[in-house]
Every structure is written in C-alpha cells, then in structure tokens.
Amino acid sequence: MKVLMLGRIGLLENGGGDKVQIENTALELRKLGVEVEIKTGFNFNPQDYDLIHVFQLDWTAETYLYAQKVKKAQKPLVLSPIHHNIKEVQKFDDLYAFDFRRLSKLVFKDQHKRDTFKNVYRSFSEPEKIIPTVKSIFKGLEKMHRETLSLSDRVLVQTKLEARDLQETYGVNFKWELIPNGVGENFLSPQVKQNPLGFENYLICVGRIEPRKNQLNIIKAVEEARREIKEKDAGADPKLIFVGKKVGFRHFEYTKEFNKALSQKHWIHYIEQIPYKDIPTYYAHAKVGISASWFETTGLTSLEALFCGANAVASGERAKEYLGDLAFYCIPEDVCSIKNAVKKAYFAPKPVIPDSMRSSYTWENAAKKTYLVYQEVLQKVQNVLLEVANKENYNEEII
C-alpha cells in the first residue's frame, strides 16, 4: 500500500502539532509495511498512490484544492481535519487579539471571513498560499470546508467532541472514525538524562510562541503563583521554561511583549527548540507542564508531560476527554484560574498513569487504527469500481 500524506503549506518549515501527528503516524505505519510519503503543496500526482490522506481543515484553503485534485483522479481520500471548536476560536479573536487579528476582528464578524483575511497576509510570507486564498475569497472558506468533508471517504477525528463540532459547524453528514493522538516511544519509556538546566522542580510550557498558546497570561499567572508558593514553601523558587519557536512576522506585537517579559523577569528561561527525542528529559525534571491555550484539539503536550511524571495544567473540554481527572484545569482568559491550577499542580503528588491510558494513547495504536481505516476505504472504493465495470460490461452485452 502506497500512501501520500498531505499537510498544509508551510508545515515542514514552521512545524506544529499537525507535523508531530503526521510524522509519528507515518513512522508507525511504515513499521506495518505501508509506504508513506509526506508532502505539502500541489506538486503531486494522485495516480502515484493508492490513497491520499490530507491533514488540517481549519483556516486552510489549500485542503479543498487537495481534495478536488484527489477526487478528480478517482482516488480514495482520508481527512484528518484537526478541527477546533469555532466558538472557542471566535472567543479568542474577540477577547485576545494581537497583531493583524485586531483588524480582522473589527472588519469581520464571521469567523471564516476572519480566517480568510488572515490567509491574505500569510500569503505574503508563503506565496504558495496565494492561489488557494484567492479561491477562498470568491467561493467562501466555509463552503470549501463543507465540500471537503463531503468529498472525504473517511474523516478521522481525535475526540468525539471534534466530530460533534464538525457536524454542528458545517451541517454535513460524514463517516468518521475516532483515532486518538498519542505519544512516541520516547515518552512511554523515557530515557531520562542528566538535567540540562541545572535546577529542578520548574514549570515548563511547550509550544509555538503565539497568542493562542497564551504565554503572556501564563507569565502573569506564574508570577502570582511564585509568590504564593514561596509563602508556603520558603525554599521554593520555581522557574518558568518556555520551549517553542517564535513566529515573528505574523505575531510581531505578541513576540515583542514576550521578549520584553523575558528581559525583565530573571525566573523565565527560553529555549527555541529541543529535539523531540530529548523532550522527555525536560518534562521529567519539571514539576508542572502548563498548557493554557485558548483552544486545542487534544492538548498533546499535557499528555506528554503526564507520561514523563510531571503534573499537567490544561484547558478545554477536548483535553478533558483525554486526560480526565489526571490534569488540573484552567480558564485561558482568567489569570487567577491559571494561577490556582499551577499552585495545585505544583504541590500535588506525581501523577499515576493507568495502564489502559498508556496502551491507548500511543502513535503505534493510532497507526494501527489508521491502517484499518485505509484498508476499509480501499476495499470500498475497489468494490465500487468493480460494480461500475460490471455494469459497463453488462450494458455492452445488451447492445
């Protein structure tokens, strides 16, 4: 079986949770004997593959053009939409706008039109986005997403809430399969190395430096939490570690504020990038992993933190579907809520992860389920083609 995995334009250069998902799923599928290629952009021939698996629906216009090209070639299409709750996204835009988002919020009330506007300025740094963005201006991003779902032979969701949100937002009936995200082998049996930071019991936040990840509110919350932690434990001096790339042009205002906080607060440390294989060591020496994002699909970094022995602060109902009672939850816009969750997590005992969770949330398990979907979809398409061929032969015999 030969499969093409298609990601959004800029994925391989800019990274993100979808890159982690694609690369780890592909890695495990190859172990099952599947030949997998990963690409972005439009330079592909569907006829070279048995099946095409497209990732990312939200915000992207290119996904629709991918789907059109695949179905025009009569090839099976599997979609992993990685869909966020549109109400949460709109709330984020309304309450916490920086940079170009301030303008999109003022000009547009409809979230899909806001997303189209953002794609316009993203196209300045990613010219390959220009054609799909122009297409979305005339056709409408919401309509494109609806048609992409309709064109898909199977939709793979990470949570049951994601399937519900897609159906509510786009009003389309589609066949979906629950494929939970997971952690890599390095998180299941972490090989913890010597602490590279020189201090223990710190707080760590992993993810791109951007408004959605809420680092500025996390800094405010941790500043308050540090005072209260020190009052309770005189010997404590918890540092805050951020790991993630700064986006730059698209988030220039937010990045400026983040850099200002870095320069003023000695207890904050920043690391741009850590090799994926080494991240467990950083979690293992941490006290708490913090994710206070305005919206997420699952909160994968919280899962990774827990598997490495750090307590987790998370936000959102989708994270709760994964983490249950193992995490401490916060409200992204409420600094006091984040502070209280950090304090509780800091003084809580280390998490105990049940075996059922360790066996469920792995990339190996995700790949096995994905492989079964590939087989079912291919068999269904082959049956349809065979039925069409039989009808054509029957009609020729009659003539």
N, C-alpha and C positions, 0 to 999 in steps of 0.2 A: 504494500500500500504506500503510495506516494502522496504526501500532503503538503500544501502550501499554507503557512500561517502568515496572514497579512495584518500588519499593525498600522496605526496612524502615522502620518507623515511627521518626521522628527523624532519618532520613538527611539530609534537606536542611538541617536545623538543625545537626547535630553533625558532619557530614562523615565522611571516612574513605576508605579505598582503594576501596570499592564505589562511592562517589559519583564519584570520579575515573573509574572504569571506565564507569559509566552515562553520565555527561555527555560523555565523549570519544567513546564508541561512538555515542551519539546524534548528536553533531556530524558525524561522518563519514558516518553513514547518511543524514542529511539531504542531504549532498552527492550521494548516489546516488539521490536522488529519493524517499526514504522519509519519510513524515510521521510524526514521533515526538513523543509526549507523555511526560513524566516525572511520576509521581505517587507518593505514599505514602498508606497508609490505605485505607479501604474505600469511599470516595465515588467510585466509578467504575461505568460501565455497560459490560460486556464487548461488548455489541452495537454499541457505537460504534466498534469497532476490528476489523481483520481478524485480528490476532494479538496476544497478550499475552505479554510477556517479563518474567519475575519474577526478581529478583536476591536472593541470600542465603538459604541454608538454615540454616546453623549458628546455634544459640542462639535463633532467631526462631520464634515460634509463629504469627505472622500470615501467613507464607508459605503454610502449609497452608490457611488460610481464603481467601487469594487464589486458590490453585489450585482449591479447591472451587467457588468462585464462577465462575471461568472455565470449568471443565468442565461445570458445570450449564447454562451458556449455550451449550454445544457449540462453544466457540471453541478454536483451537489454542493450546497452552501450551508456551513455551520456558522452560527454567530454567537460570540461571547460579548454581549452588549456592555458589560461592566457599568451598569446603569445606576445613577444616583437619584434619589428622590427629588423631583423637580421643585417641590415646595421648600425643601431644605436649601436647595441651590438658590432659589429666589430670595429666601430669607437672608441668606448670606450676602447676596448682592445688595439687598435693601439696607442691611444694618452695618456692613463691614467693608464698604467699597474703598479701594485704593486705586491709584494709577488710572488707567483708561476705563476701569469699571465705573468710576464716578460719572463719566459722560454717558456710558451705555445705560446706567440706571436712570438718569434724567431724561434721556431721549425715548427709551422704550420701556413699556410695562410688561410686555410679553417676553418670557424668558428665552424662547427660541430666537426671537429677534435680537435680544441682547447677545446671545451666543454667536449669531451671525456677524454682528458688529465686531465682536472680539476676534473672530476669524479674519476680518478685514485687516486689522492691524497685525495679527500674527503672520499674515501673508507677506508683510514687509521683510521679516527675517526668514521666512520659509516660502520662497516663491512657488514651490510646487503646490502650495495650497490655493493659489490664485484661481485656477480653473474651477475646482470644486466649490470655492467660496462664491464666485460669480454665479455659478449654477444655483446655489442655495438662495441667493438674493432674489432670483426670479421664480424659482419653484417653491421655496419655503423649506426651512430646515425641518420643521415638524412633519411636513408631508413626506420629505425624504426619509426620515426615520421610520415613519409608519410603513412606507413601501419596503424599506429594507427588512423590517420584521416580517412582512408578508412574503417576501422573496426567500426567506431563510427556511431551509428544510428542517432545521432544529435550532432552538435557542438555548444556550447553556447559561444558567443563572447561578450566582454564588450563594444566594439566600432565597428563601420563599418570599420574603418581602420584596426582593428585586423583581420577581415575576409579577407580583401584585401591582407594584408601581408601574411597570411597563404597560400592563393591561389598562390601568386607570388613566395613564397619561396619553396613550395612543389609541385606545379603543380597538385594538386588533387582537383577534384570537390567533394564537400560535402554539405550536407544540414545544414545550420546554422540558428541560431536564436539570435537576439540581446537581451541580458539580462544585462542592465546597473547595475553596482555595486551601492551601496547606503550607507547610514549612519544608525546607530542604533537609537532607540527611544531616547536614552540619548542625541543625537545631535539635534533631531527635537524639543524637548522641554527641553533644557539643564537646569538642576538644579544647578545653579552656586553657589558654596560655597565660603567661605572666601578665599582670595588669600593665598595660602600656601607658596608663595615665599617671600612675604614682599615687593615687588616692582612691579610697573605696567609698561605697555607700552613696554614690552620686545619683542624680536624676538624669535620665537620658531621653532625648526626643529625636527620632529618626524620620527624615522625610525632607523633600524639597523645601527650600526657604521661600514660602509664598503665603499670601493671606489665608487661603483655605486651610492651611495647616496650623494657623493660629499661634505662631510663635510669640508674637508680641503680647497677647493675653496670657500666654504661658509664663513669660518673663515676669509680668506683673503679679501673677498668682504665686509663683515660686518665691518672689521677693518677700511677699507677706508670709508664705508658709515657712520660709527660713527663719524668720523672727520667732514664730510660734514654736517651731521645732527646737530652736536653741533655748527657749524659755523652759521647755520640758526636758531637754537633754543638753546640759551645759557643754558637753564635749562634742556636740554635733556641729558640723559645718558643711552641709550638703551642697556640692557644686552642681551646676546645670550644664549638661553637654548637649550641643546640637550637632547632628550629623546630617548633611544634605547639601546639594548644590544650590547656589543662588541663581535664580533665573535671569536676573539682570534687566534687559530692556523692557520686557513685559511687566515687570514689577519693580520699576526703578524707585518709586516712592517708598514702597514697603521695605525694599532692600536697604535703602538709606536709613530708615528708622531702626531696622535690625542691626545694622553696622554701628549706629550710634549707641545702642544698648550694649553691644559687645565692648565698645571702647570705654564705657562708663562703669561697668559692673565687673569687678575682678573675679566674681564667682561664676561667670559664664565662660564656657570654652566652646570653640567652634572647630569642627573638623569637616572639610568639604566632602571627603569621600573615604569610605572604608571598603576594602574588598569584601564581597558578600560572604566569603568563607570565614572571614575574621570577625564578623559582627557578633556571633555568639559570645566571644570573649568579652566584648564591651558590655553586653547585657548581663553576663554572669557576674561581673564585678559591680554592677549597678544595684541600687536599692529599688528604684522605680523606673519603669518605662512609661513615658507620657505621650498620649495621643489625644489632643483636644480639638480635632478637626471639626470644621463646620459641617462637613458631610464626607462620608466614606462609603464604600461598598461593603467592606467587612472589618476593616481595621487590622490588617495583616501584621503590622509592626507590634501590636499588642499581643497577638498570638505568639509571635517570635520571642517577645520579652518573657512571657509566662513560661514557655518551654525551656528557657535558659535560667529560670529561677528568680527573675525579677517580678515584683508586683506590677500590675498594669493599671493605668488610668486611661479610660476610653470614653468615647462619646457616641451617641446614636443607637437606634434600635437594631441596626444591622449587626453592629459589633456585639450587642447583647444576644442576638441569635446564635452567635459563635461562642461567646465567652461565658454566658450565663452569670453565675454568682462569683466567678473567679476574678472579675475585674471590679474596679471602683469607678463609678460613672460620674460624668460631669456635664454641665451645660456650657457649650462653647462661648456664648456671649456673656456669661456670668463669671467674672474673675473670682468671686468668693466661692462659687461652686467648684471651680478648678482647684483653688487653694485647699478647700476642705477634702477633696478627693486625694490630692497629693499627700496631705498630712496623714489621712487614714492609711493610705498605701505605704507610707514611709514607716509607720510604727506597726504595721501588720506583719505576721509571720510569713515566711516564704510560701509561695503557692504550691499546692499539691495537685498535680495534673492527673486526672483519672486515665487509666489505660485506654478506655474507649475513645477518649479525645486524642490521645497520641496516635491511635491507629486510624482515626477518621481524617484528621487534618494533616495530610501529607501530600506532597506532589505526586508520589507514587500512586496513591489512591485516586487522586484527581485524574491522573493519566489513564489508569485502568478504566475508569468510568467514561472518560472521553473516548477511549478506544472502542468501547462497546457501542457508543453513540455513532461513531464513524462507521462501524460495521453495519449497524441497523439502517443508517441513512443510505449507504452504498447499496445494500440489498434492496431497499425500497426503490431506489432510482433504477436499478437494473431490472426489477420486476416491471416497472412502468415502461421502460424502453422495450422490453421483451413483449409486453402486451401490445404496444404500438406496432412493433414489427409484425406480430401475428395478424393484427387487423389488416395491415397493408397487404400481407400475403393472401389473406382471405379475400380481400377486395379484388386483387389481381386475378385470383382463380375464378371469381364470378364473372369478371369481364371477359 
